[in-house]
Amino acid sequence: KYCGDEKSQVTTQPGAVVSELQLNEVYNLMDVYVHPFTSGGQEIPIQEAKLVELITLVTNYSCGQEMCEPEAQSLALEWTEYREPGTQFIKASTSHSSIAKNLKKVYNMKPEKREEMGRKARQWVVNNFSIKVIGKFFEDFIDSQPLKIFSIIVTKASELSTLFPILLVTFLCLHHYLNQLNKCIQR
């Protein structure tokens, strides 16, 4: 079968995605959420899984480092480094034995412990990624800019509407970077 064939399903295009209802059903079927990855930016499914109080297993690399902070209540997955051919970008190869070890840890966990970790993980996401928190980050950033830059943004708003997703990802990456920088400064 190929994409676009009769009875095939396309889920990789805007407008042809999983609905909120379907996504809710998927998360409610899970006992644990495993997110091995090679690299990443803002890995929203990890946060979604935490919001429904699932135990999350996350590759402790790139954005996964933030998701593996003690307060985030993830179980960190071990990885080894490899380089992307051509670009030489650092990538992570998540250890399958680490996934198995951590799944066994969750399987053997007392239900009360899983529930406690889930509640704490949900609260961590709310405390760090809620609209109020991210909105405040944007407000502070905009308020800290010279008036001239703000005027340009307002007058170009119609052009920026198509760029909003790119700007959002950029700001979220900046937010992550600033958090990491702040940690380094505090050490």
C-alpha positions as CSV (number, residue, x, y, z in Angstrom):
1,K,0.0,0.0,0.0
2,Y,1.1,3.5,-0.7
3,C,0.0,6.8,0.7
4,G,-3.2,7.9,-0.9
5,D,-4.3,4.4,-1.9
6,E,-7.9,3.4,-1.3
7,K,-8.5,2.6,2.3
8,S,-5.2,4.1,3.4
9,Q,-5.1,6.8,6.1
10,V,-3.0,9.9,5.8
11,T,-2.1,11.5,9.1
12,T,1.0,13.5,8.2
13,Q,-0.7,16.5,6.7
14,P,-2.4,19.5,8.3
15,G,-6.1,18.9,8.1
16,A,-5.7,15.1,8.1
17,V,-4.7,14.5,11.7
18,V,-5.9,12.7,14.7
19,S,-8.8,14.6,16.4
20,E,-8.8,15.7,20.0
21,L,-11.3,13.0,20.8
22,Q,-9.2,10.3,19.2
23,L,-6.1,11.5,20.9
24,N,-7.9,11.5,24.3
25,E,-8.9,7.9,23.6
26,V,-5.3,6.9,22.8
27,Y,-3.9,8.4,26.0
28,N,-6.7,6.8,28.1
29,L,-5.8,3.4,26.7
30,M,-2.2,3.7,27.9
31,D,-0.7,2.6,31.2
32,V,2.7,4.3,30.4
33,Y,4.0,6.6,27.8
34,V,7.4,5.8,26.2
35,H,9.0,8.6,24.1
36,P,12.4,7.5,22.6
37,F,13.7,9.9,20.1
38,T,16.8,10.9,18.2
39,S,16.6,14.7,18.8
40,G,13.9,17.2,19.2
41,G,12.5,20.5,20.2
42,Q,9.3,21.0,22.0
43,E,8.0,17.4,22.3
44,I,4.4,18.2,23.1
45,P,3.2,14.6,23.4
46,I,5.4,14.1,26.5
47,Q,3.6,17.0,28.2
48,E,0.2,15.7,27.0
49,A,1.0,12.3,28.5
50,K,2.0,14.0,31.8
51,L,-1.2,16.1,31.8
52,V,-3.2,12.8,31.8
53,E,-1.0,11.6,34.7
54,L,0.8,8.9,32.8
55,I,4.2,7.7,33.8
56,T,6.6,8.9,31.1
57,L,9.8,7.2,29.9
58,V,11.8,9.8,28.0
59,T,15.2,9.8,26.2
60,N,17.4,12.0,28.4
61,Y,18.8,14.1,25.5
62,S,18.0,17.4,23.9
63,C,14.5,18.5,25.1
64,G,14.3,15.3,27.0
65,Q,16.7,16.7,29.5
66,E,14.1,19.1,30.7
67,M,11.5,16.4,30.7
68,C,13.8,14.3,32.9
69,E,14.3,16.9,35.7
70,P,13.5,15.3,39.0
71,E,10.4,17.4,39.4
72,A,9.1,16.2,36.0
73,Q,8.7,12.7,37.3
74,S,9.9,11.0,34.1
75,L,12.0,7.8,34.0
76,A,15.1,8.7,32.0
77,L,16.0,6.5,29.1
78,E,19.7,5.9,28.4
79,W,21.1,6.6,24.9
80,T,24.3,6.6,22.9
81,E,25.4,9.3,20.6
82,Y,25.7,9.1,16.8
83,R,26.2,11.7,14.1
84,E,23.7,12.4,11.3
85,P,25.3,11.7,8.0
86,G,26.1,14.9,6.1
87,T,25.2,17.5,8.8
88,Q,27.1,15.8,11.6
89,F,24.3,16.8,14.0
90,I,24.4,14.9,17.3
91,K,21.6,12.4,17.5
92,A,20.6,10.0,20.2
93,S,20.0,6.3,19.8
94,T,17.8,5.2,22.7
95,S,18.8,2.0,24.4
96,H,16.2,-0.7,24.0
97,S,17.4,-2.4,27.2
98,S,16.8,0.9,29.1
99,I,13.3,1.0,27.7
100,A,12.7,-2.6,28.9
101,K,14.3,-2.0,32.3
102,N,12.1,1.1,32.9
103,L,8.9,-0.6,31.7
104,K,9.6,-3.4,34.2
105,K,10.2,-0.7,36.9
106,V,6.7,0.8,36.1
107,Y,5.1,-2.7,36.0
108,N,6.5,-3.5,39.4
109,M,5.6,-0.1,40.9
110,K,2.8,0.0,43.5
111,P,-0.3,1.7,42.1
112,E,-0.1,4.4,44.7
113,K,3.4,5.3,43.6
114,R,2.3,5.5,39.9
115,E,-0.6,7.7,40.9
116,E,1.7,10.0,43.0
117,M,4.2,10.3,40.1
118,G,1.4,11.0,37.7
119,R,-0.1,13.8,39.9
120,K,3.3,15.4,40.4
121,A,4.1,15.2,36.6
122,R,0.8,16.8,35.8
123,Q,1.5,19.7,38.2
124,W,5.0,20.1,36.8
125,V,3.6,20.6,33.3
126,V,1.0,23.1,34.6
127,N,3.6,25.0,36.6
128,N,6.0,25.2,33.6
129,F,4.0,25.1,30.4
130,S,0.5,26.4,31.1
131,I,-0.9,29.2,29.0
132,K,-0.5,31.5,32.0
133,V,3.2,30.7,32.4
134,I,4.1,30.8,28.7
135,G,1.9,33.9,28.2
136,K,3.9,35.6,31.0
137,F,7.1,34.6,29.2
138,F,5.9,36.3,26.0
139,E,4.6,39.3,27.9
140,D,7.9,39.8,29.7
141,F,9.9,39.3,26.4
142,I,7.7,41.8,24.5
143,D,7.8,44.3,27.4
144,S,11.6,44.1,27.5
145,Q,11.9,45.1,23.8
146,P,12.5,48.6,22.6
147,L,9.3,50.4,21.5
148,K,10.5,50.5,17.9
149,I,10.6,46.7,17.6
150,F,7.1,46.4,19.2
151,S,5.7,49.0,16.7
152,I,7.1,46.9,13.8
153,I,5.5,43.8,15.2
154,V,2.1,45.5,15.5
155,T,2.2,47.0,12.1
156,K,3.3,43.8,10.5
157,A,0.7,41.7,12.4
158,S,-1.1,40.6,9.2
159,E,2.1,39.2,7.8
160,L,3.1,37.6,11.1
161,S,-0.2,35.6,11.3
162,T,1.2,33.1,8.8
163,L,4.5,33.0,10.8
164,F,2.9,32.5,14.2
165,P,3.6,28.7,14.4
166,I,7.3,29.4,13.5
167,L,7.5,32.2,16.1
168,L,5.9,30.1,18.7
169,V,8.3,27.3,18.2
170,T,11.2,29.8,18.2
171,F,10.0,31.3,21.5
172,L,9.5,27.9,23.1
173,C,13.0,26.9,22.1
174,L,14.3,30.2,23.5
175,H,12.3,29.5,26.7
176,H,14.0,26.1,27.0
177,Y,17.4,27.6,26.3
178,L,16.9,30.4,28.9
179,N,15.9,27.8,31.5
180,Q,19.0,25.8,30.8
181,L,21.1,29.0,30.9
182,N,19.6,30.0,34.1
183,K,20.5,26.6,35.7
184,C,24.1,27.1,34.6
185,I,24.1,30.6,36.1
186,Q,22.8,29.3,39.4
187,R,25.5,26.7,39.7
